[in-house]
Amino acid sequence: MQVGEKLLVFLAILLSLLSSPVMSDWRCQVEDRCREYKKCVLDGLVSQCSYAASNATSGSLSFENGSAFFIEWTQDLEGEEQRILKLEGLAMASNVLTKFWNTEPDCIEFEETDQNPSFGYGGCAAGRLTNLFECNLPPYNFDVLRKGDQDDKDWVVIKQGTYSHEYAKATFMTDGSGVCRKAIWSFDHKGPMSISTLGCYGEVIPPENAVGEITLVKEKHGLRFFCY
């Protein structure tokens, strides 16, 4: 299916949802694959919402204030097998490729994009979700998340390949000043670790495309790696 055809299908589904009783009062009206939530978040504010799906690969998310998103967990690629976005921590949110995370045991939250605000459904806590920093060191990907404006709510999301996600609570600090100032998040993942922005550097010049450093503490010695 071409992009234009998919957009027309999406608009048709959205219009039908907006004109239906389900969307007019936002609540679920059917039991099959339909669930109401009392602690959703929309741009950091707690709200109520419903998620309804006709199948396991897509569904409509509607909030009590009338906001709505169409979520697709897969993507059709021309001439290739279907891409299972959910395995990569991605989804199409109203036709926009968007990262998501399980920030709470029963909460799925989506990153803010240029087209959509941050939003989530399930047992979510208030506060705007921000992806502060992303750094990759194959086969690992690291995302630093913050909820609201409080730096004591940071997490580091450790992803290995396309199948495993782990969350570690992180302690935030800074080092240096001015142009040399760098942000550092310390956490435990099979031992003490930290991830940081680059800041200034000494004799070892980072590769051109490096964005940060990862430090592993092994037997009181720090092993440092650039990440990208």
Secondary structure, 3 states (H helix, E strand, C coil): CCHHHHHHHHHHHHHHHHCCHHHHCCCCCCCCCEEEEEEEEECCEEEEEEEECCCCCEEEEEECCCCEEEEECEECCCCCCCEEHHHHCEEEECCEEEEEEEEECCEEEECCCCCCCCEEEECCCCCCEEEEEEEEECCEEEEEEEECCCHHHCEEEEEECCCEEEEEECEEEEECCHHHCEEEEEEECCCEEEEEECCCCCCCCCCCCCCEEEEEEECCEEEEEEEC
